[in-house]
Amino acid sequence: MKCSHLVVNGLKVIVCGPKRIKACCKCGAPASRECDWKIHGCRADGRQATCDRGLCDSCTYSPAPEKDICPDHKKAWEEHPANKQRALPLETSDSASAESK
């Protein structure tokens, strides 16, 4: 069993388990979430497959509540014709935390 020492939202935590903790695909920090961009294919349980790249709180992009996407899929989201006409910019976790203060 592998244990990792992490800082999550300013709190020091120890996480133990058989699964290796992913690194953020952008900065390499421990990932606290995964990219939710839908990709072709299905999981073993029949649900839609998602990108699942690791993301830390600082590097995630949230185009909608409870949705996080990686930098590569942020570009795809911005370039999609249906999204070019949206008035709201993508929200990063940095801008969301600044607004809540």
CORVEN-V22532 format. One record per residue. NEAR is the number of other ideal C-beta (glycine too) atoms within 10 Angstrom. D_CENTER is the distance of its C-alpha to the mean C-alpha in whole Angstrom. Layout:
NEAR:D_CENTER + NEAR:D_CENTER
This chain:
6:25 + 10:23 + 9:22 + 12:20 + 9:20 + 14:17 + 11:17 + 12:14 + 8:15 + 5:18 + 7:19 + 8:20 + 10:20 + 8:21 + 13:19 + 8:21 + 10:21 + 6:22 + 8:18 + 8:17 + 14:14 + 16:11 + 15:11 + 20:8 + 19:9 + 18:10 + 11:12 + 11:13 + 16:12 + 17:12 + 23:8 + 20:8 + 21:5 + 18:4 + 24:4 + 19:7 + 20:9 + 11:13 + 11:15 + 6:18 + 8:20 + 9:20 + 10:19 + 6:22 + 5:22 + 6:22 + 8:19 + 10:17 + 13:15 + 16:11 + 17:10 + 17:8 + 21:7 + 21:6 + 28:4 + 20:7 + 19:8 + 14:9 + 21:7 + 27:5 + 21:7 + 18:8 + 19:11 + 11:12 + 6:12 + 7:10 + 14:7 + 23:4 + 24:5 + 24:6 + 14:9 + 14:11 + 20:10 + 19:11 + 12:14 + 12:15 + 17:14 + 14:16 + 9:19 + 10:19 + 6:23 + 7:22 + 13:19 + 8:22 + 6:24 + 12:21 + 4:22 + 8:19 + 9:17 + 15:13 + 15:12 + 16:10 + 18:10 + 12:13 + 12:15 + 12:14 + 12:16 + 9:19 + 8:20 + 6:20 + 4:22
